Amino acid sequence: MRVDVVLQQVCQVLVIALLSPLLHGFIATMEEKVQRGTGPSLFQPYRDLFKWFRKEIVVPQTASWVFWTAPVVAFAAMLTVPILIPVLTNYPLPLSDRGDILGGGLILTLGGFAILLAGLDSGHP
C-alpha cells in the first residue's frame, strides 16, 4: 500500500473526529435559528467535551470489565466507519473494499450495543 493513500485515510479519520462536534454545533445553532431563538454557540460541543474530559470517573461497585471496555468499543466503532466509507473524497479508499454503507451501519450498531451492555452491567436503571 502506498504511503500517500494511507496518509489520506488517516487524515480522513482525524478530520471526521475533530470536526464532528462542529457539525453538531452547527445543527443545534440552525435549529434555534429556525425556532427564532438565540441558542448555543457554534463551538459549544467543544466546550462540553472539554468539561466532560475533566470530570471525575464514577464507576459502580457492581461494574465488571464490560463497563470499562464499552466506551472503547463504541469509540473505535465510530472511528472505523470513516475508514470504510469515503467522506472527503469521491473515489474509493484503499480499505473501503472491506465494507459498505450497510457494514458501516452494523458497526455503528455494535457501538450502541456496547454502550447498552455497559448500562446493563452497572446494575442501575
N, C-alpha and C positions, 0 to 999 in steps of 0.2 A: 504494500500500500504506500502511496506517495505521501510525503510529509505535508505538503500543502493541503491535501484533501483531509488528512487527519486534523490538521490545524483548523480548517474550515468547520469541521464537525464539532470540535471542542469550542470554537468561538460561538457557534450556534447555541450550544447548551448554556454557555455563560451569558449570552445576550438574553436568552429566554429567562434564566434565573434572576438576572439583575433588573430586567425591565417589566417583569410580570406585576410587581407591586405598582409600578407607574400606570399600567393598563387598568388595574383595579381602581386606582385613584381617579383616573380619567372617567371611568364608567360611573363612579359614585358622584363625581362633580357634575357630569352631564344629567344624571337622574335628578339631582337637586335643581339644576337649571330648568329642566322641563317642568318641575313642580313649583317653580318660581321661589325657590328657597336659596339660601346662601350656601349651605353645605360645607363639607370639609375641604381642606386644601388638597391640591393635586398630589402633594407629597406626604399626606397623612399616613398611608400604608407603610412608608419607610420609617416614620416616627414610631408607629405601632410595633413594627418588627424590632426596632432598636430597644423599645421598652420591654418587649416580651423576652428578648435575649438576655436582659439584665435581671430578670426576675429569678427568685429562688425556685428550685425544683422541688415540687411536693409529690412524694411517692407514697401511696397507701401501703400499709403494713402487709396486706394480703397480696400485693403485686408480685408477679413472677417475672421470668425473663421475657415473656411475651409483651409485658408493659414497656420494657426498655427497648425492645427491637422494633416495635410497631412504628414509631416515628421515623426510624432509619429506613425501614422498608417503604414507607409512604413517600419519603423524600426521594429515595432512589428511584421509585416508580415515576415520580413527577419529572425527574431528570432523564429518564430513559426514553420518554416519548419524543423529545426533540432529536434524539439520535435516529429514531425510526422514521419520523415524518419530517420532510423538509419544510422549514418555516421561512427561512430567509432567502431561499433560492428557488428557482423554477425547475431545476434539474435534480435527479435523484442523488442522494448522498451515498457514500460507499457502504454504509451499514443499513441503508434503508431497504435493501432486498430481504432483510430478515423479518420484516413485518410490514403491516399496512395500517390503515386507519382503524380497522377492527382490532388488530393487535394492540394498537395504542389505547383503545377504549378498554380492552381487557386488562392492560397493565395499570391504567388508572383505577379500575375497579379493584384490583389487587391492593393498591394503596389504601383505598377506602375501607376494604375488608380488614386490613391490618389495624387501622385505627378503631374499627368496631370491635375487634378482638381485644384490643388494649382496654377499651371501656368495659367490656365484659369481664376481663381479667381482674380489674380493680375491685370488683365485688360491690360497687355502688351504682345506683341508677344515674 
